[in-house]
Amino acid sequence: TIRRFAVESSGSFDRDSELKLVFCTPWLPFVTRDFRKGKVDIVSIQNLIAAKTLGAPGKRSDFADDDSIRPSEPGSMDKLIAYISEKNLKIDPKPIEEKFKTEVPILQADEEVELAFKYGRDMFIITSKRVLSIDVQGISGKKLEFASLPFKYINGFSVESAGTLSRTVKATLFASKLEGGIETDFGKKSTDIFEINNSLANKLLLHTTHQI
């Protein structure tokens, strides 16, 4: 019943890390849990939930029985924040994939990064299994949220080019009214919306069966 999930690292002012789960059950739409700083590896929790939820669209997760946990390296969050702070737009996906499989192992071993974008302080990543949104939070920018939306739970999507009044490119991913979705404003009109559209379409339009 998990449709989306996110983890937040601890920050300068909010010293707790956090887990967020979004369900398809109306009687329990979401659950959040705080963890004291230094008492839990939030990346390992993310890995375990990802292993349970990511799989082929419309089928039982290939990783339902996978209990593997990969710890993150000490100081990896600080290094990642410094990396994200660099001003880029479209980013080479291979270094991102390597970073998120080694230093901060958010991605699964067989998961590939296809597109990666930087907008403001945040990042938008399309992998072979999910859309991953990285939100840099707080004035100090020391708190990170990693929000995952598996492809098998995306029921629709749209991309919007820049216009005379709207000078930015947007992408919207629809899950459901109950579960919400993800809307991303890329901040610059030079972003190739067709590249984003094709990446999403190649995954979502090839599959007609979705879990409900």
N, C-alpha and C positions, 0 to 999 in steps of 0.2 A: 504493500500500500504506500510505500515511500515514492513520491513523485519528484520532489526536488530536495536537495540538501545543501547545507552551507556550513562552513566552519570559520570562525574569526579568531585571529591571534590576539594575544593580550596587547594593550597599548600603554601609552605614557600615563593617561588619566584613568581609563578603564583597565584595571590590572588583571581582570579575569578573561580567559578565553571562553568561547561560546560555540555551542552546537545548535543548529537549526534544522528541523525536519518538517517537511510539508507533506501531508497525507491526502489521499483521495476520500477519506472517511469524514462525512459531515459532522459526526459527533466528536471527532478529535481531529480538527483540520491541521494543527501544527503542534510541535513540541519544541521548546528551547531549554537548554541546560547550560549553566555556567560552571566553569572549572577554575580553581585557584591557579594563579600564575606559578609556574614551576612545578606543578603537581601532575601534569598530564601532557602528553605529546599530541597536540590537536591534529597534526598531520597524520599520525598513525590512526586516529579515529576516522578521519576522512577516508583514508585508504581502505579501512575495513568496510565502511558503508558503501563505498564505490564498488568494492568487490562483490557485495551482495546485490547491488542494484543494476549495474551496467551489464548488458547482454544484447543478444540479437532482438530486433523489434518483434513484438508479438509472441515471444517465446520466453520460457523460464530462463532466468539469468544463467549464463554459462559459468558464473562465478559464485553461485549460491552457496557452495560448500567450501569456498576459498576463505581461509582464516589468516592469510598471510598479512603480516604487519611489517612495514619498513620504517624505521625511525628516521627522523630528519637530523641533519648535522647541527651541532651546536653553533649558534650565531647565524644560521641560514636565513632566518627571517630578516635580520638586519641587512644582510647582503642582498636579499631579494628586493627590499625596499629601496636600496641604493640603485639597484639595476632598473627597477620600474621608473624611478625618478628621472632617468635619462629621457630627453625629449625626442621621441620618434613617432611615426605614424604607423606604417606597416612595418612589421618586424620579421626578420628571417625566422621561419618556424623551427628550424633544426636546433639552434642554440637554446630556444625556449623549451623545446622538448627535452633536451639534455639536462637543462637546469631543473625541470620539474620531474625528472626521473632520478636525479642524484642528490643535489643539495636540498631541495624541498620536494620530496617524492610524492607529489599529488597525483601524477599520472600512473596508470597501470603499465606493466612491462610491455604489453603488446599494443599500447595506445599511441597513436601518432598525431602530432600537431600538424594540421593542414594550413590553417590561416591564423595569424596572430596580429592584433591591432592594438596600438596605444592611443588612448584619447584622454586628454587631461592627465590626471594622475593614475587612471585606471587602465585595465586591459580587457580585451574581448578575444577569446580563443575558441576556434572550432577544431575539435579533435576528431578522430575516427569513431568516437563513441558518445560524445556529449558536447554541449556548449558550456564553456567555463568562463565565468565573469569574475574578475579580480577587482575588488573595490578597496581603494586606499582611503582610510577613514581618519577623521580627527584633524585638528589644526597641525599637529606635529607630524601626521602621516605615518605614525608608528604602528597603526592597527590595520590588519589586512583581513578582508573577507573573501573566501573562495566559494563561489556559488555554482553548483552544477545542475544542469538540466539535461538529463539523458534524452537522446534522440527519440526513443520509443514512446516518450510522453509528450512530444511536441505535436500538436494537432494542426498547426498551421503556422505560416510565417509571411512576413512582408518586408520588402526593402523599399526605401524612398530616396529618390535622388534630391540633390539640392535644387532650389528654385530661386526666383527673384527675391522673394521675401524670406524663405527658409534657405539659408546658405550652408546647411549641414546635411550630411547623409545619415539616414536612420535605418535601423533594422529592428523588427519586432517579432518575437517568438511567442506563439500562443499555446498555452497548455489547456486551461479551462477556466471558467469563471471562478470556481472554488479555489483552484490552485494558483491562479495568476500566471504570469509569464515573465519575459525579460524584454525590456526596450532599451536600445543602446543608441545614443547620439554620438557619432564619430567625430563631430566637431569641425571637420573639414570636408569641403565638397569634392576634393581630389580622390577620396576613397572610392575604389572600384566596386559599385554595388552589384554588378553582374557577377563578379568573382564570388562575393558573399552569397548571392542568390543561387549560383550554380552549385556551390559547395553544399548548401542546405538541401537543395532540390535533389541532388544525386543520392542523398541519404533518405530523405523523407518520402519522396514521390515514388521510389522503387518499392516501398512497402505499403500494403493496404491494410494490414492487421495490426491493431494497437491494443495493448492491454487497457482495460477499463476499470 
